């Protein structure tokens, strides 16, 4: 099966993205020593020229040539710092990247551009977004990233640092609008309750968006997640009401279990026999005692059970 080359919007073949490759270079220390030798030779030749008589012109020519060679060698020396790379560009064309730290020598006519390959942090600004339920929330994230392909970082996008920042904000907004702040249905992911799953999906989306710039995402985390101030109080009351209802439900379930246990034990041990009406009264009294928020006042019945 033949593969068809990608085409541009006008039907012409699209340019292939430039990817990183190793640049041609020579050991810098060796070239530095050669340059020093040429410089010493140039100084010696030019210094001996005034007293050389008929050979003066030849010594001057040799000295000038050696001096030019020394300058060319010195200008080709390129120091590469750990944590940085040097992108070599000759006459507008990419010629490779220097990554090995130390002193190296490249074509003197080539332009050498610094690109940091250290790990960086980017913290997005606080964005106000509507979540999946339409509630306005405030969200922000921090992204840990690193340049993996220096050629793509320089040639695929205009400014890879700004590109990462914009794509991060776009991904944060998309994730925030795709999920509710809190889940209302069983099995539904939410921003607050499923932080691990949400951050994993956020990292994957950011990585996909910035891959065109030769950038790799190491980690991303949400640094801020809250309701917007205009609805924060209303949502707080809603959460408090939900918490109260949940607590009441737990209390009622526990009280019903205790009443059922009490009636069962009374019947099993034959302590007292109760008809349905007295059972209902006992159940009512026990539920009032167990579910009441305040301490109940005890009343001692000195008569019979039925009076």
C-alpha positions, 0 to 999 in steps of 0.5 A: 500500500502506498502512503500519500504525502500530506497536502496543504490547504491549496492542494500542494504538499505540506512541509514536513516538520523539522525534527531534532538531529545531532549537529556536526562538530569537532572537539572544542579543546583541540580546536582551541589549541590549534587556534592558539598555535596559529595565533602564536605563529601569526604573532611570531611572523608579524614580529619578525617581518620588520627585520626580514629584509626581502622576505618581509612581504612573505612573513607578513602574508603568512602572519595575516593568514595565520591570524585569520585562521586563528580568528576563524577557529576562535569564532567557531568555538561553542560552549554548551552548558549543562541543561541547555542545547545549541541549535545550529542554523546555517544560511536559514537551514537547520543543521542539527543540535548540540546537546553534549555539555562542554566546548565544541567547534562548529562552522564559523558561519553557522548561527547558534541559538540557545534553547533551555532543556531544563524542566520548567513550571507554568502556573496558569492564571485563575480562569472563570469557567462554567462547569458541565452543570452551568455553575461558574467556577474558578480554576487554575493549574500548574504544568511541569514541562520540558523541551524534548525536541529543540528543532520543533520548539524553534521552527514548528511554533512562533514562541514555544513558551507562549504556546505552552501557556496558551495551550495549557489555559485552553486545556484547563478551560476545556476540562473544567467545562466537561465535568461538573464541580460535584457529582450528582449521579452515581459513577459520574466523574467530578472535578472535586471528587475525582482529582486523580482522574481529572488531573490525569486527563488534564495532563494527557490533553495538555501533552497532546496540545503541546506535542507540535512544539516538541514539548513533553508534559511531565506532570500537571496539577490543579492548584485552585478549584472553587465556586465563583464568589457570586454563587459560593454562598448559595452552593455552601448552603446547598452543601450544608443542606445535603450534609444535614440530610445525609446525617439525618438519613444515617440517624434514622437508619440507625434508630430503625435498626435499634428499635427493630433489635429492641422489639425482637429481643423483647419477644425472644426473651418473653419480657413483655407481650405487646399488641400492635397498638402498643408496639406502634407507641413504643416504636414512636417513643423510641424513634423520638428519643433516638432521633431528637437533637435535644435530650428528651425528658423522661416520664415515669409511668406508675400505672399499668402499661395501658393507662 
